[in-house]
């Protein structure tokens, strides 16, 4: 009886390897990105002619700016209207477009294409940065966006 039980357990272990499929790191990243993210702050770094200026921080924590990433590859950047009861009554989208995630980079397309490197991505936080260069005037701009998830994980709003 023990021999049959051991054989059955071994068979179940072998078969379980065929029934569970894994997803790629890109697929997992896409699932984590989908949702509504509140903009907390943006750090801005400026380097001109090799000199780095003091970091400027735009604190957005008292405002209701959000980015909504949808599973269909579209996004909306919105200002939420909140009634006195704390309920969201409307989201006024002022930027819409498409997004894609691959190899740690979110590509956002609206009025052009921008590529953001993912610095941190988990169930609660999304930190992404974009660096642009103006070679003719030797200027580098770096923006780091800090966001906190508002919607439930894996649930599209």
One Martini backbone bead per residue (centre of mass of N, CA, C, O) as a GRO file, in nm:
protein
  157
    1UNK     BB    1   0.058   0.063  -0.021
    2UNK     BB    2   0.301   0.256   0.004
    3UNK     BB    3   0.397   0.222  -0.287
    4UNK     BB    4   0.147   0.338  -0.422
    5UNK     BB    5   0.152   0.614  -0.280
    6UNK     BB    6   0.432   0.699  -0.384
    7UNK     BB    7   0.363   0.678  -0.686
    8UNK     BB    8   0.132   0.880  -0.682
    9UNK     BB    9   0.294   1.123  -0.578
   10UNK     BB   10   0.499   1.127  -0.808
   11UNK     BB   11   0.293   1.169  -1.034
   12UNK     BB   12   0.178   1.439  -0.928
   13UNK     BB   13   0.442   1.598  -0.943
   14UNK     BB   14   0.490   1.563  -1.245
   15UNK     BB   15   0.211   1.679  -1.345
   16UNK     BB   16   0.233   1.966  -1.214
   17UNK     BB   17   0.450   2.069  -1.417
   18UNK     BB   18   0.228   2.079  -1.659
   19UNK     BB   19  -0.008   2.266  -1.526
   20UNK     BB   20   0.201   2.483  -1.459
   21UNK     BB   21   0.234   2.813  -1.558
   22UNK     BB   22   0.445   3.055  -1.657
   23UNK     BB   23   0.545   3.388  -1.650
   24UNK     BB   24   0.684   3.646  -1.749
   25UNK     BB   25   0.828   3.930  -1.646
   26UNK     BB   26   0.662   4.114  -1.832
   27UNK     BB   27   0.381   4.007  -1.749
   28UNK     BB   28   0.408   4.077  -1.451
   29UNK     BB   29   0.454   4.380  -1.494
   30UNK     BB   30   0.185   4.440  -1.634
   31UNK     BB   31   0.005   4.351  -1.396
   32UNK     BB   32   0.122   4.563  -1.193
   33UNK     BB   33   0.052   4.826  -1.358
   34UNK     BB   34  -0.229   4.776  -1.349
   35UNK     BB   35  -0.404   5.076  -1.269
   36UNK     BB   36  -0.419   5.312  -1.001
   37UNK     BB   37  -0.207   5.610  -0.977
   38UNK     BB   38  -0.068   5.819  -0.751
   39UNK     BB   39   0.075   6.125  -0.743
   40UNK     BB   40   0.329   6.236  -0.524
   41UNK     BB   41   0.607   6.287  -0.696
   42UNK     BB   42   0.869   6.501  -0.847
   43UNK     BB   43   1.192   6.467  -0.961
   44UNK     BB   44   1.439   6.722  -1.061
   45UNK     BB   45   1.708   6.709  -1.290
   46UNK     BB   46   1.992   6.931  -1.369
   47UNK     BB   47   2.228   6.945  -1.645
   48UNK     BB   48   2.489   7.189  -1.717
   49UNK     BB   49   2.787   7.165  -1.844
   50UNK     BB   50   2.827   6.939  -1.591
   51UNK     BB   51   2.627   7.085  -1.399
   52UNK     BB   52   2.455   7.023  -1.104
   53UNK     BB   53   2.163   7.089  -0.980
   54UNK     BB   54   1.932   7.126  -0.771
   55UNK     BB   55   1.687   6.951  -0.650
   56UNK     BB   56   1.355   6.922  -0.760
   57UNK     BB   57   1.034   6.921  -0.585
   58UNK     BB   58   0.710   6.792  -0.664
   59UNK     BB   59   0.438   6.814  -0.458
   60UNK     BB   60   0.132   6.594  -0.496
   61UNK     BB   61  -0.019   6.489  -0.227
   62UNK     BB   62  -0.260   6.727  -0.232
   63UNK     BB   63  -0.349   6.587  -0.488
   64UNK     BB   64  -0.551   6.432  -0.776
   65UNK     BB   65  -0.328   6.271  -0.941
   66UNK     BB   66  -0.362   6.027  -1.207
   67UNK     BB   67  -0.275   5.700  -1.328
   68UNK     BB   68  -0.425   5.493  -1.585
   69UNK     BB   69  -0.375   5.148  -1.631
   70UNK     BB   70  -0.469   4.938  -1.885
   71UNK     BB   71  -0.491   4.613  -2.016
   72UNK     BB   72  -0.523   4.730  -2.328
   73UNK     BB   73  -0.286   4.973  -2.340
   74UNK     BB   74  -0.410   5.208  -2.191
   75UNK     BB   75  -0.429   5.563  -2.086
   76UNK     BB   76  -0.476   5.796  -1.800
   77UNK     BB   77  -0.454   6.138  -1.716
   78UNK     BB   78  -0.576   6.266  -1.401
   79UNK     BB   79  -0.832   6.456  -1.238
   80UNK     BB   80  -0.982   6.434  -0.942
   81UNK     BB   81  -1.311   6.435  -0.810
   82UNK     BB   82  -1.407   6.520  -0.472
   83UNK     BB   83  -1.628   6.485  -0.245
   84UNK     BB   84  -1.712   6.546   0.087
   85UNK     BB   85  -1.723   6.212   0.128
   86UNK     BB   86  -1.468   6.099  -0.060
   87UNK     BB   87  -1.583   6.068  -0.340
   88UNK     BB   88  -1.557   5.983  -0.663
   89UNK     BB   89  -1.708   6.170  -0.938
   90UNK     BB   90  -1.450   6.238  -1.129
   91UNK     BB   91  -1.251   6.210  -1.436
   92UNK     BB   92  -1.013   6.432  -1.577
   93UNK     BB   93  -0.887   6.393  -1.876
   94UNK     BB   94  -0.560   6.527  -2.019
   95UNK     BB   95  -0.434   6.233  -2.092
   96UNK     BB   96  -0.395   6.010  -2.373
   97UNK     BB   97  -0.314   5.654  -2.452
   98UNK     BB   98  -0.035   5.442  -2.472
   99UNK     BB   99   0.108   5.125  -2.348
  100UNK     BB  100   0.426   4.961  -2.261
  101UNK     BB  101   0.603   4.657  -2.154
  102UNK     BB  102   0.974   4.618  -2.148
  103UNK     BB  103   1.255   4.555  -1.991
  104UNK     BB  104   1.188   4.792  -1.767
  105UNK     BB  105   0.993   4.951  -1.981
  106UNK     BB  106   0.791   5.234  -2.033
  107UNK     BB  107   0.579   5.304  -2.305
  108UNK     BB  108   0.460   5.628  -2.398
  109UNK     BB  109   0.173   5.726  -2.602
  110UNK     BB  110   0.068   6.045  -2.750
  111UNK     BB  111   0.250   6.309  -2.865
  112UNK     BB  112   0.453   6.079  -2.819
  113UNK     BB  113   0.753   5.914  -2.723
  114UNK     BB  114   0.808   5.758  -2.400
  115UNK     BB  115   1.079   5.643  -2.184
  116UNK     BB  116   1.054   5.447  -1.885
  117UNK     BB  117   1.226   5.363  -1.613
  118UNK     BB  118   1.224   5.116  -1.379
  119UNK     BB  119   1.288   5.137  -1.032
  120UNK     BB  120   0.992   5.061  -0.909
  121UNK     BB  121   0.788   4.750  -0.854
  122UNK     BB  122   0.479   4.697  -0.688
  123UNK     BB  123   0.180   4.676  -0.518
  124UNK     BB  124   0.231   5.001  -0.426
  125UNK     BB  125   0.485   5.086  -0.612
  126UNK     BB  126   0.586   5.350  -0.853
  127UNK     BB  127   0.903   5.399  -1.018
  128UNK     BB  128   0.994   5.647  -1.264
  129UNK     BB  129   1.220   5.730  -1.540
  130UNK     BB  130   1.346   6.020  -1.727
  131UNK     BB  131   1.583   6.092  -1.993
  132UNK     BB  132   1.704   6.399  -2.132
  133UNK     BB  133   1.871   6.540  -2.424
  134UNK     BB  134   2.066   6.846  -2.510
  135UNK     BB  135   2.341   6.864  -2.695
  136UNK     BB  136   2.366   7.166  -2.799
  137UNK     BB  137   2.340   7.257  -2.463
  138UNK     BB  138   2.431   7.054  -2.250
  139UNK     BB  139   2.152   6.894  -2.151
  140UNK     BB  140   2.002   6.733  -1.859
  141UNK     BB  141   1.700   6.553  -1.796
  142UNK     BB  142   1.548   6.437  -1.481
  143UNK     BB  143   1.268   6.224  -1.406
  144UNK     BB  144   1.095   6.130  -1.100
  145UNK     BB  145   0.827   5.909  -1.041
  146UNK     BB  146   0.592   5.895  -0.769
  147UNK     BB  147   0.380   5.612  -0.683
  148UNK     BB  148   0.046   5.508  -0.571
  149UNK     BB  149  -0.175   5.275  -0.515
  150UNK     BB  150  -0.543   5.268  -0.545
  151UNK     BB  151  -0.596   5.007  -0.666
  152UNK     BB  152  -0.643   4.700  -0.705
  153UNK     BB  153  -0.493   4.425  -0.766
  154UNK     BB  154  -0.571   4.329  -1.095
  155UNK     BB  155  -0.775   4.579  -1.114
  156UNK     BB  156  -0.983   4.737  -1.314
  157UNK     BB  157  -1.123   5.081  -1.335
   0.00000   0.00000   0.00000
